[in-house]
Structures are given as C-alpha cells and as structure tokens.
Amino acid sequence: MPSVDDVLEQVGEFGWFQKQAFLNLCLTSVAFAPIYVGIVFLGFTPDHRCRSPGVAELSQRCGWSLAEELNYTVPGLGPAGQAFPRQCRRYEVDWNQSTLGCEDPLAGLAANSSHLPLGPCQYGWVYDTPGSSIVTEFNLVCEAAWKVDLFQSCVNVGFFVGSMGIGYIADRYVWSEALPLGHYPHQCRLGRPDGSWMAGYTLITEFVGLGYRKTVAILYQTAFSVGLVLLSGLAYAVPHWRSLQLSVSLPIFLLLLCYWFVPESPRWLLSQKRNTQAIKIMDRIAQKNGKLPPADLKMLSLEEEVVTERLSPSFLDLFRTQNLRKYTFILMYLWFTSSVLYQGLIMHVGATGGSLYLDFLYSALVEFPAAFVILLIIDRFGRLYLLAGSNLLAGAACFFMIFISHDLHWLSIVAACVGRMGITIVFQMVCLVSAELYPTFIRNLGVMVCSSLCDLGGVVAPFLVFRLTEVWRGLPLVLFAALGLVAGGMSLLLPETKGVALPETIEEVERLGRKAKPRDNMIYLQVKMPEPAGL
C-alpha cells in the first residue's frame, strides 16, 4: 500500500497545488507578525514630564526654547549626582505668579533648585511625541507603568488559553477550520491567531514532500519577518495607536478566505480513518500539478497502528512513552526561552533609547540572513547543532550587551541584532523540529501544546524587561543569557531528524530515540531469482 510520501513523489512534491497553498498560508504568517509584537508601538512610552499649570504660558512669554523650559521647570540632577524621578515628580511651585522672572525663575524661591519641594504629577503629563499610544492616552507611566506590561501579558494569556482549543480542534475534528478559528476572535484580544499560524505551519509541512519540507518551513517563517518590516513602516506612517491597531487587525478578516483555498491534510485525514476524503485530495493535488494519479491511489493508507491510535488523541499522548515525555519537556523549554529572548530583545531595544522605528527595522532585517544561514548549512550540520549553536549565540550576545556602555548605543544595537538573528534561527528550527518529532495523529496537538509555552514566555517577558530594567539596566540581559545558554545544552538531548520522514506512529518516534535508520532512507536490495530450467 502506498504512503502519502510515495504518492507525493509521483504527483509532485512541490507543484502548483502546494505553491498556491503555501502562498495563502504565507499571508497568514505576514499578518500575524504585527499582532505578535505590535505592543512595541502600541505601548510605546515617549519622553515625558509632569504637566505644571502656567509653565507653557511662562515659556511663551519668555521665549524659551524647549531645552531652556526643561532646564528651568523640570527637576534635574541633585547635588550628590542622584537623579530625581524627574518624569514622575514636579516642583511644588505656582508658575502663574507674576514675580517669576525669565532668567532662572526659581532663583528667588530657593538658593538651589534641588532644595525645592517635589510633588506628584497631579495635573497629568506632557509627552514629547507627534503621535499617540495607549501610554499617552491613558497616562500609563510612573506608578501606572505596570499596566502596559499587563496589557501585553493579557494578550499572551489569550494566546495560551486558545492554544489548547485550536490544537485539539485541529487534531481531533477539522484541520483547516483551525485556521479561521484562530483568527476570528482576535479582534477582542481573546483568541489565538498564533494558533492558526502554527496550524498553517504544520499543514504546509505535511503537504509537501520530504525534500521540500525544510525549505517551505523556513520560508513560511520568513514571511513573518516580512510582516515585521512592514510593521515598522506602517507604525511610522500611522503614529496614532487606534489607527495602527485598526490597520493591523482588518487584514485578519481576509484570511478567513483560507478556509476555502486550503484543504485538509491527507495525512491527518488518514489518521482519522477518512480515507475517501484523503484520496480525493491527493487526486486533486495530482490534477492541479498536471500529473496522473498513481494506479494504486485508492489503496492509500497509513500503517495499522495509526488507525488504532487515532481514536483517543489527547494531551496524555504527548507523555505516553519515555522518549515522548523527554522530547515534550525539552521542546516546551525551548519554546519558552525562544519567546522570552525574542520578545525580550525587541522590548529591550525599545526601552533603552534610540530611534524606535529604525532600531526595530534593523533588528527585523537581520531575520532574513538568519533564513539564508539555515538554508545554507542545515543539510551539512543537521538540525541539532544548528539549534544548539544558535541558542548559544543568542545567549552570548545578551551576555556581551551587559558590558556595553550606555553611550555606545550603536554597539548595543549591533549586539542585539546578532542576538536577534540567533534567536530567530532558534525559532525557525524549534518549529521545524517540533513538527518532525510528533506522529501524525497528535502532531498539531503536540506543536500547539509546546508552542503554548511561547505564550507563557510572552506573559512574563514584559515584566522581566521593564520592571527589571528599573532595578538595573543589565539585569534582564543576565537572565536572557542564562536561559539561552541552558537551552543550547538541552537542544543536544533531542534526536536528529535530518533526512527522516515525518513519523506516522509512536513507534516510529521511539525509533528516532534509539537512533534507528529512517524508513525512507533504508536501502532495499532487489535480488533477481534465476528462472527455472526449461521455462
């Protein structure tokens, strides 16, 4: 009986059908990027100071420049070099009194301005930005700054809660319906668009042949990088957060059309004993690719073991055997650290000064050479060494950034870009390895459960970056470095999946742990028997 891989070799491993499906799914990847990291611009905190009644009028009457106004009216450095919380405190001065002069207006009130009493920003804040963000509209600064972290964390909590549902639906009921389900509820920030992103990732790797699997997987994630580049330009052109949020959310509705253009996975249908539908889709693939379906297509099926296993796909299947348990726990940790380092580096760049738009663009652009590096060396070194080395690179870059002076902002950006490239490679590799280590009947559930730890990483990342930065600027980097270095070592405990067909059964997954030869790489010898004499 032919397998899906056998049929794909005859009807086309990456023909017109797969290219059309791949393009549709890439649109999902592009659209998801602004949703995933949009908080960088939506929750941007510009330079700000307390609003003091009368300061604007005094500044206009005296003809002060902005620098002079800040020098005269905003708390600065104290006599011992200790910085007052100038963004959260104001001089307790009545700036409307007529006795204030234009030359050092505070001179008549105290011998030294550092001796003047300070009070809270009871009249609000003034923000130095031409646009707006949720921070400027709702005054989420000073004592309320933690609410910005909570906002992003709530988004990732929604991703996490939705991940279990989307993964279960995709593996137990209908594959392609997981795509629109993951997008639709996002408008209320309650759904999981990355659930549909992961469903699309797993789906496209099951549609193509073995020789194209890594290429489409990497390019699918490169489409995510395209979304990041577009986001930096869009955020610059649309500086007001409500308009920006609307601009990145509306395209999600168009992706509901994917339901009619992307069919079910034949592998998944076979694992659910829906052989007739799987055969129809394989026949459709052959027609789209201009190929004749094989004569034995109607005998298409998976191994019998899959048929018995598919009846009860559940969360417990991910821990059924010793090797599956080990792989699941390691992948969970890798997904968690990947998210913390990926989002953490993006947020850390935004929190440490410089041009937000340019710094974000630079760090997004390094994701493209990351994809090139993977395509160039993955066949030579395999998955594991590339995964481990990239984790170590990201961790080392974070460790190096600790010792960079604040004045050398350009060097900090270079190191952050190196770390960003390393963790981008990790993200792409952990996606690929996750899809290659689970059998078909629980593949999407396994990838969803492991990737849900990515959402937990997104929950804690804002607090790690912004709250720890208040303690010490380098403290988040210390944590990032430790997480990355540990992840590099743990990656080597996974089996190599280079050149291995997607496992259909748990037994095939167990063979990976025993370093057995992959079934598609085994050499079969055909021996021609001599014909009987006289015939």
C-alpha positions as CSV (number, residue, x, y, z in Angstrom):
1,M,0.0,0.0,0.0
2,P,1.4,3.4,-0.9
3,S,2.1,6.0,1.7
4,V,1.5,9.8,1.4
5,D,5.2,10.4,0.7
6,D,5.1,7.7,-2.0
7,V,2.1,9.3,-3.7
8,L,3.7,12.8,-3.4
9,E,6.8,11.6,-5.3
10,Q,4.5,10.8,-8.2
11,V,2.0,13.6,-8.2
12,G,4.5,16.3,-7.3
13,E,6.3,17.2,-4.0
14,F,6.0,20.9,-4.6
15,G,3.9,21.5,-7.6
16,W,1.3,24.2,-8.4
17,F,-1.1,23.0,-5.8
18,Q,1.5,23.2,-3.0
19,K,2.7,26.6,-4.2
20,Q,-0.8,28.0,-4.1
21,A,-1.5,26.6,-0.6
22,F,1.9,27.9,0.5
23,L,1.2,31.4,-0.7
24,N,-2.1,31.5,1.0
25,L,-0.6,30.3,4.3
26,C,2.3,32.8,4.0
27,L,-0.3,35.6,4.0
28,T,-1.3,34.3,7.5
29,S,2.3,34.5,8.6
30,V,2.7,38.0,7.3
31,A,-0.5,39.2,9.0
32,F,0.3,37.6,12.4
33,A,3.6,39.5,12.8
34,P,2.1,42.9,13.7
35,I,-0.2,41.2,16.2
36,Y,2.6,39.4,17.9
37,V,4.9,42.3,18.6
38,G,2.6,45.3,17.9
39,I,2.9,46.3,21.6
40,V,6.3,47.8,20.8
41,F,4.5,50.6,19.0
42,L,1.0,50.5,20.6
43,G,2.5,50.7,24.1
44,F,5.5,53.0,23.2
45,T,6.5,55.2,26.1
46,P,7.9,58.5,24.8
47,D,9.9,61.0,26.9
48,H,7.5,62.8,29.2
49,R,7.4,65.2,32.1
50,C,4.8,66.4,34.6
51,R,2.3,69.0,33.4
52,S,2.5,72.1,35.5
53,P,-0.1,74.8,35.1
54,G,1.4,78.1,34.0
55,V,4.7,76.7,32.6
56,A,3.5,76.8,28.9
57,E,2.4,80.5,29.3
58,L,5.7,81.4,31.1
59,S,7.7,79.8,28.5
60,Q,5.9,81.6,25.7
61,R,6.2,84.9,27.5
62,C,9.9,84.5,28.0
63,G,10.6,83.0,24.6
64,W,12.3,79.9,26.0
65,S,13.4,77.0,23.8
66,L,12.3,73.5,24.8
67,A,15.7,72.8,26.3
68,E,15.5,76.0,28.4
69,E,12.0,75.2,29.5
70,L,13.1,71.8,30.7
71,N,16.2,73.2,32.4
72,Y,14.2,75.8,34.4
73,T,11.0,73.9,35.2
74,V,11.7,70.1,35.4
75,P,13.7,68.5,38.2
76,G,17.2,67.5,37.2
77,L,20.3,66.2,39.0
78,G,20.7,66.7,42.7
79,P,23.9,68.0,44.3
80,A,25.2,64.4,45.0
81,G,24.7,63.3,41.5
82,Q,21.5,61.5,42.4
83,A,18.8,61.8,39.8
84,F,15.4,62.8,40.9
85,P,12.5,60.9,39.4
86,R,12.0,63.8,37.0
87,Q,9.4,62.1,34.9
88,C,7.2,61.4,37.9
89,R,7.7,64.4,40.1
90,R,7.2,68.2,39.7
91,Y,8.3,71.3,41.5
92,E,5.7,72.4,44.0
93,V,5.7,75.9,42.5
94,D,2.9,78.2,41.4
95,W,4.1,79.1,37.9
96,N,1.4,81.6,37.4
97,Q,2.8,84.1,39.9
98,S,4.0,87.3,38.4
99,T,7.2,87.5,40.4
100,L,8.9,84.8,38.4
101,G,11.5,86.2,36.0
102,C,12.7,84.8,32.7
103,E,16.3,84.3,33.8
104,D,16.4,81.5,36.3
105,P,12.8,81.9,37.6
106,L,13.4,79.7,40.6
107,A,16.3,81.7,42.0
108,G,14.1,83.8,44.2
109,L,12.4,80.8,45.7
110,A,15.5,78.8,46.8
111,A,19.2,79.1,46.8
112,N,19.4,75.8,44.9
113,S,16.5,74.3,42.9
114,S,17.3,70.9,44.4
115,H,16.0,72.3,47.7
116,L,12.5,72.9,46.4
117,P,9.8,70.5,47.4
118,L,8.6,67.9,44.9
119,G,5.1,66.6,44.4
120,P,3.3,64.1,42.3
121,C,2.1,64.8,38.7
122,Q,-1.5,65.6,39.7
123,Y,-2.2,67.6,36.5
124,G,-1.1,64.8,34.1
125,W,1.9,64.6,31.8
126,V,3.3,66.2,28.7
127,Y,4.6,63.7,26.1
128,D,7.3,64.5,23.5
129,T,5.8,62.7,20.6
130,P,3.8,63.7,17.5
131,G,1.6,60.6,17.7
132,S,-0.1,58.7,20.4
133,S,0.0,55.3,22.1
134,I,-2.0,53.6,24.8
135,V,0.5,55.0,27.2
136,T,-0.1,58.6,26.3
137,E,-3.9,58.3,26.1
138,F,-4.3,56.6,29.4
139,N,-1.3,58.0,31.2
140,L,0.3,54.6,31.8
141,V,3.5,56.0,33.3
142,C,5.2,56.2,36.7
143,E,3.0,54.3,39.2
144,A,0.7,53.0,36.4
145,A,3.5,51.8,34.1
146,W,3.0,48.2,35.1
147,K,-0.4,48.3,33.3
148,V,1.4,48.3,29.9
149,D,3.2,45.1,30.9
150,L,-0.2,43.7,32.0
151,F,-1.7,44.6,28.6
152,Q,0.8,42.6,26.7
153,S,0.7,39.7,29.2
154,C,-3.1,39.5,28.8
155,V,-2.7,39.2,25.0
156,N,-0.4,36.2,25.6
157,V,-2.7,34.7,28.1
158,G,-5.4,34.8,25.5
159,F,-3.0,33.1,23.1
160,F,-2.2,30.5,25.7
161,V,-5.8,29.7,26.6
162,G,-6.8,29.5,22.9
163,S,-3.8,27.3,22.0
164,M,-5.3,24.2,23.7
165,G,-8.6,24.6,21.9
166,I,-7.2,25.2,18.5
167,G,-4.7,22.3,18.8
168,Y,-7.4,20.0,19.9
169,I,-9.8,21.0,17.1
170,A,-7.1,20.7,14.5
171,D,-6.1,17.2,15.6
172,R,-9.5,15.7,16.5
173,Y,-12.0,17.4,14.2
174,V,-11.2,19.5,11.2
175,W,-7.7,20.6,10.2
176,S,-8.3,23.6,8.0
177,E,-11.1,25.0,10.2
178,A,-8.4,25.7,12.8
179,L,-7.1,28.5,10.5
180,P,-10.1,30.8,10.6
181,L,-10.9,29.9,14.2
182,G,-7.5,31.1,15.3
183,H,-8.1,34.5,13.7
184,Y,-11.7,35.5,14.2
185,P,-11.8,36.0,17.9
186,H,-8.6,38.0,18.0
187,Q,-10.4,41.3,17.4
188,C,-11.5,41.1,21.0
189,R,-8.0,40.0,22.1
190,L,-9.3,36.7,23.3
191,G,-8.4,34.3,20.6
192,R,-5.2,32.8,19.4
193,P,-4.1,34.0,15.9
194,D,-0.7,32.2,16.5
195,G,-2.8,29.0,16.9
196,S,-3.8,29.4,13.2
197,W,-0.2,30.4,12.5
198,M,1.1,27.1,13.9
199,A,-1.7,25.1,12.3
200,G,-0.6,26.6,9.0
201,Y,3.0,25.8,9.7
202,T,2.2,22.1,10.4
203,L,-0.2,21.9,7.5
204,I,2.3,23.1,4.8
205,T,5.0,20.7,6.1
206,E,2.5,17.9,5.6
207,F,1.5,18.9,2.1
208,V,5.0,18.8,0.6
209,G,7.5,16.0,0.0
210,L,10.5,15.3,2.2
211,G,12.9,17.2,0.0
212,Y,10.9,20.5,0.3
213,R,9.8,20.3,4.0
214,K,12.6,22.4,5.5
215,T,12.5,25.0,2.7
216,V,8.8,25.7,2.9
217,A,9.0,25.7,6.7
218,I,11.8,28.3,6.7
219,L,10.2,30.5,4.0
220,Y,6.9,30.4,5.9
221,Q,8.6,31.9,8.9
222,T,10.5,34.3,6.7
223,A,7.1,35.7,5.7
224,F,6.7,36.5,9.4
225,S,9.8,38.6,9.1
226,V,8.3,40.4,6.1
227,G,5.4,41.3,8.4
228,L,7.8,42.8,10.9
229,V,9.4,45.0,8.3
230,L,6.0,46.2,7.0
231,L,5.0,46.9,10.6
232,S,7.9,49.3,11.2
233,G,7.0,51.3,8.1
234,L,3.3,51.2,8.9
235,A,3.9,52.3,12.5
236,Y,6.0,55.2,11.2
237,A,3.3,56.3,8.7
238,V,0.4,55.8,11.2
239,P,1.7,57.2,14.5
240,H,-1.7,57.1,16.3
241,W,-2.3,53.8,18.1
242,R,-6.0,53.4,17.4
243,S,-5.5,53.8,13.6
244,L,-2.5,51.5,13.8
245,Q,-4.4,48.8,15.6
246,L,-7.2,49.0,13.1
247,S,-4.7,48.8,10.2
248,V,-3.1,45.5,11.5
249,S,-6.4,43.9,12.5
250,L,-8.6,44.4,9.4
251,P,-6.4,42.1,7.2
252,I,-7.1,39.3,9.6
253,F,-10.7,39.1,8.3
254,L,-9.5,38.5,4.8
255,L,-7.6,35.4,6.0
256,L,-10.9,33.7,6.7
257,L,-10.9,33.0,3.0
258,C,-8.1,30.5,3.6
259,Y,-10.8,28.1,4.6
260,W,-12.0,27.7,1.0
261,F,-8.5,27.6,-0.6
262,V,-6.6,25.4,1.8
263,P,-7.9,21.8,2.1
264,E,-7.4,19.3,4.9
265,S,-4.1,17.4,5.4
266,P,-4.3,14.0,3.7
267,R,-2.0,12.6,6.5
268,W,-4.4,13.8,9.1
269,L,-7.5,12.5,7.3
270,L,-5.9,9.1,7.0
271,S,-5.1,9.1,10.7
272,Q,-8.8,9.7,11.3
273,K,-9.8,6.8,9.0
274,R,-11.3,9.3,6.5
275,N,-9.5,7.6,3.6
276,T,-12.0,8.5,0.9
277,Q,-11.5,12.2,1.6
278,A,-7.8,11.8,1.7
279,I,-7.8,10.0,-1.7
280,K,-9.9,12.8,-3.2
281,I,-7.5,15.5,-2.0
282,M,-4.5,13.5,-3.4
283,D,-6.3,13.2,-6.7
284,R,-6.9,17.0,-6.6
285,I,-3.2,17.6,-6.0
286,A,-2.3,15.4,-9.0
287,Q,-4.8,17.3,-11.2
288,K,-3.5,20.8,-10.1
289,N,0.1,19.7,-10.6
290,G,-0.7,18.3,-14.1
291,K,0.2,14.8,-13.1
292,L,-1.6,11.5,-13.4
293,P,-2.5,9.9,-10.0
294,P,-0.9,6.5,-9.4
295,A,-2.9,3.5,-10.2
296,D,-2.9,2.2,-6.6
297,L,-4.0,5.6,-5.2
298,K,-7.2,4.0,-3.8
299,M,-5.1,1.8,-1.6
300,L,-3.6,4.9,0.1
301,S,-3.5,4.4,3.9
302,L,-1.3,4.7,7.0
303,E,0.1,1.9,9.0
304,E,-2.5,0.0,11.0
305,E,-1.0,1.2,14.3
306,V,-2.1,4.8,13.5
307,V,-5.7,3.7,12.9
308,T,-5.9,2.3,16.5
309,E,-4.1,5.3,18.0
310,R,-6.2,7.9,16.4
311,L,-9.4,7.1,18.4
312,S,-8.2,8.9,21.5
313,P,-5.7,11.7,20.7
314,S,-5.3,13.6,24.0
315,F,-2.9,15.6,26.0
316,L,-1.7,12.5,27.7
317,D,-0.4,11.0,24.4
318,L,2.4,13.6,24.5
319,F,3.8,11.8,27.6
320,R,2.9,8.2,26.8
321,T,6.4,6.9,26.4
322,Q,9.7,7.9,27.9
323,N,11.1,9.4,24.7
324,L,7.9,11.4,24.0
325,R,8.0,12.8,27.6
326,K,11.6,13.8,27.2
327,Y,11.0,15.5,23.8
328,T,7.9,17.3,25.0
329,F,9.5,18.7,28.1
330,I,12.6,19.8,26.2
331,L,10.6,21.4,23.4
332,M,8.4,23.2,26.0
333,Y,11.5,24.8,27.5
334,L,12.9,25.7,24.1
335,W,9.7,27.4,23.1
336,F,9.6,29.3,26.4
337,T,13.1,30.6,26.2
338,S,12.7,31.4,22.5
339,S,9.8,33.6,23.2
340,V,11.4,35.3,26.2
341,L,14.6,36.1,24.3
342,Y,12.8,37.1,21.1
343,Q,10.3,39.4,22.6
344,G,12.7,40.4,25.3
345,L,15.3,41.7,22.9
346,I,12.7,43.6,20.9
347,M,11.4,45.3,24.1
348,H,14.8,45.9,25.5
349,V,15.8,47.8,22.4
350,G,12.7,49.9,22.6
351,A,13.3,50.6,26.4
352,T,16.9,51.7,26.1
353,G,16.6,54.8,23.9
354,G,17.5,55.5,20.2
355,S,15.1,55.7,17.3
356,L,12.4,53.1,17.9
357,Y,11.4,52.8,14.3
358,L,15.0,52.4,12.9
359,D,16.1,50.1,15.7
360,F,13.1,47.9,15.2
361,L,13.7,47.9,11.4
362,Y,17.3,46.9,11.8
363,S,16.6,44.1,14.1
364,A,13.8,42.8,11.8
365,L,16.1,42.9,8.8
366,V,18.6,40.5,10.4
367,E,15.9,37.8,10.3
368,F,16.4,37.5,6.5
369,P,20.1,36.4,6.7
370,A,19.0,34.1,9.5
371,A,16.8,32.2,7.0
372,F,19.7,32.2,4.5
373,V,22.1,30.8,7.1
374,I,19.6,28.0,7.8
375,L,19.1,27.0,4.2
376,L,22.9,27.2,3.6
377,I,24.1,24.9,6.4
378,I,21.1,22.9,7.7
379,D,21.8,19.9,5.3
380,R,25.5,20.0,6.3
381,F,25.2,20.2,10.1
382,G,21.7,18.9,10.7
383,R,19.0,20.3,13.0
384,L,20.5,19.8,16.4
385,Y,23.9,21.5,16.0
386,L,22.3,24.5,14.4
387,L,19.6,24.7,17.1
388,A,22.1,24.4,19.9
389,G,24.7,26.8,18.3
390,S,22.0,29.5,17.7
391,N,20.9,29.3,21.3
392,L,24.4,29.7,22.4
393,L,24.9,32.7,20.0
394,A,21.8,34.4,21.4
395,G,22.8,33.8,25.0
396,A,26.4,35.0,24.3
397,A,25.1,38.2,22.6
398,C,22.9,39.0,25.6
399,F,25.9,38.4,27.9
400,F,28.1,40.8,25.8
401,M,25.4,43.5,25.9
402,I,25.7,43.7,29.7
403,F,29.2,45.3,29.5
404,I,28.4,47.8,26.7
405,S,28.4,51.4,27.8
406,H,25.1,53.3,27.5
407,D,26.9,55.8,25.4
408,L,27.8,53.2,22.7
409,H,24.2,52.7,21.6
410,W,25.2,51.6,18.2
411,L,27.3,48.8,19.6
412,S,24.4,47.7,21.7
413,I,22.1,47.6,18.7
414,V,24.7,45.5,16.8
415,A,24.9,43.0,19.6
416,A,21.1,43.0,19.9
417,C,20.8,42.3,16.1
418,V,23.3,39.4,16.5
419,G,21.2,38.0,19.4
420,R,18.1,38.6,17.4
421,M,19.5,36.7,14.4
422,G,20.5,33.8,16.7
423,I,17.1,33.5,18.4
424,T,15.3,33.8,15.0
425,I,17.3,30.8,13.8
426,V,16.2,29.1,17.1
427,F,12.6,29.9,16.5
428,Q,12.7,28.6,13.0
429,M,14.5,25.4,14.0
430,V,12.3,24.6,17.0
431,C,9.2,25.0,14.8
432,L,10.7,22.5,12.3
433,V,11.9,20.1,14.9
434,S,8.6,20.1,16.8
435,A,6.7,19.2,13.6
436,E,9.2,16.4,12.9
437,L,9.2,14.7,16.3
438,Y,5.5,14.0,16.8
439,P,3.4,11.3,15.0
440,T,0.7,12.5,12.6
441,F,-2.3,11.8,14.8
442,I,-1.0,14.2,17.6
443,R,1.4,16.3,15.6
444,N,-0.7,19.5,15.7
445,L,-1.7,19.0,19.3
446,G,2.0,18.5,20.3
447,V,3.2,21.5,18.4
448,M,0.3,23.6,19.9
449,V,0.9,22.5,23.5
450,C,4.7,23.1,23.2
451,S,4.2,26.4,21.5
452,S,1.8,27.4,24.2
453,L,4.9,27.8,26.4
454,C,5.9,30.5,23.9
455,D,2.8,32.4,25.1
456,L,3.8,32.0,28.7
457,G,7.1,33.4,27.8
458,G,5.3,36.3,26.3
459,V,3.4,36.8,29.5
460,V,6.5,37.2,31.6
461,A,8.7,38.9,29.1
462,P,7.3,42.5,29.5
463,F,7.7,42.3,33.3
464,L,11.2,40.9,33.0
465,V,12.3,43.6,30.7
466,F,10.6,46.8,32.0
467,R,10.5,46.0,35.7
468,L,14.0,44.5,36.0
469,T,15.4,47.4,33.9
470,E,14.2,49.7,36.7
471,V,16.4,47.8,39.1
472,W,19.4,47.6,36.8
473,R,19.6,48.0,33.1
474,G,21.6,44.8,32.6
475,L,19.6,42.6,34.8
476,P,17.2,41.3,32.0
477,L,20.2,40.5,29.9
478,V,21.7,38.4,32.6
479,L,18.6,36.3,32.7
480,F,18.3,36.1,28.9
481,A,21.9,34.9,28.7
482,A,21.4,32.2,31.2
483,L,18.2,31.0,29.5
484,G,19.9,30.9,26.1
485,L,23.0,29.0,27.3
486,V,20.9,26.4,29.1
487,A,18.7,26.0,26.0
488,G,21.8,25.4,23.9
489,G,22.8,22.4,26.0
490,M,19.3,20.9,26.2
491,S,18.9,21.0,22.4
492,L,21.6,18.3,22.1
493,L,19.4,15.9,24.0
494,L,16.9,15.7,21.1
495,P,17.3,13.2,18.2
496,E,18.5,14.3,14.8
497,T,15.6,14.5,12.3
498,K,17.6,15.4,9.2
499,G,16.5,13.2,6.2
500,V,13.8,11.5,8.3
501,A,10.3,11.1,7.0
502,L,7.5,12.6,9.2
503,P,6.7,9.9,11.8
504,E,3.2,8.4,11.4
505,T,3.2,6.3,14.7
506,I,4.6,6.5,18.2
507,E,6.8,3.5,17.4
508,E,8.5,5.5,14.7
509,V,9.1,8.3,17.2
510,E,10.6,5.8,19.5
511,R,12.9,4.6,16.8
512,L,14.3,8.1,16.5
513,G,15.3,7.9,20.2
514,R,17.0,4.6,19.5
515,K,18.8,6.2,16.6
516,A,17.3,3.7,14.2
517,K,17.6,4.2,10.5
518,P,14.7,6.2,9.0
519,R,12.4,4.1,6.9
520,D,12.7,6.4,3.9
521,N,16.5,6.1,3.9
522,M,16.6,2.3,4.2
523,I,18.1,0.6,1.2
524,Y,16.2,-2.4,-0.1
525,L,18.0,-4.9,-2.3
526,Q,16.1,-6.5,-5.1
527,V,17.5,-9.9,-5.9
528,K,16.6,-11.4,-9.3
529,M,16.0,-15.1,-8.9
530,P,17.2,-17.4,-11.7
531,E,14.4,-18.8,-13.9
532,P,13.7,-22.5,-13.6
533,A,15.3,-24.5,-16.3
534,G,13.2,-25.3,-19.3
535,L,10.9,-22.2,-19.0
